[in-house]
Amino acid sequence: MSNETIITLLVALIGAFGVKEIWVIWKKKIDIKARKDESADNKLSTLYMTIIQDLKIQIQKLENKVDLLISENVELREEVSRLESVLKPNSIYSARKKKTDSSTKAE
């Protein structure tokens, strides 16, 4: 085939198929790829949002637990304080009694 025949066939094919059709096919391919990328981004974004929500719930549970432990700690300190106030006079009385008992035994 000569160059003129090849050029004529090429021009005929381009004319028949059309540059516009080639562009439409190319554009569809680009759009499909963009949709796939967007879909993957949406899935990843949804996954991140789910993880963030789970972490927020866990943080809230931990904050509640810390608050509960703090209140229990305060209650226990109050209880220890009450017990100390009860035991202190008893220990003073007990120490005096031992002191008097030991002094009477020494006589």
CORPEQUI-V807365 format. One record per backbone hydrogen bond with DSSP energy under -1.0 kcal/mol. CO is the residue of the C=O (numbers start at 1). NH is the residue of the N-H. Records with the same first field share a line. If there is no record, write none. Layout:
BEGIN
CO: NH / NH
END
This chain:
BEGIN
2: 6
3: 7
4: 8
5: 9
6: 10
7: 11
8: 12
9: 13
10: 14
11: 15
12: 16
13: 17
14: 18
18: 22
19: 23
20: 24
21: 25
22: 26
23: 27
24: 28
25: 29
26: 30
27: 31
28: 32
29: 33
30: 34
31: 35
32: 36
33: 37
34: 38
35: 39
36: 40
37: 41
38: 42
39: 43
40: 44
41: 45
42: 46
43: 47
44: 48
45: 49
46: 50
47: 51
48: 52
49: 53
50: 54
51: 55
52: 56
53: 57
54: 58
55: 59
56: 60
57: 61
58: 62
59: 63
60: 64
61: 65
62: 66
63: 67
64: 68
65: 69
66: 70
67: 71
68: 72
69: 73
70: 74
71: 75
72: 76
73: 77
74: 78
75: 79
76: 80
77: 81
78: 82
79: 83
80: 84
81: 85
82: 86
83: 87
84: 88
86: 90
87: 91
88: 92
89: 93
90: 94
91: 95
92: 96
93: 97
94: 98
95: 99
96: 100
97: 101
98: 102
99: 103
100: 104
101: 105
102: 106
END
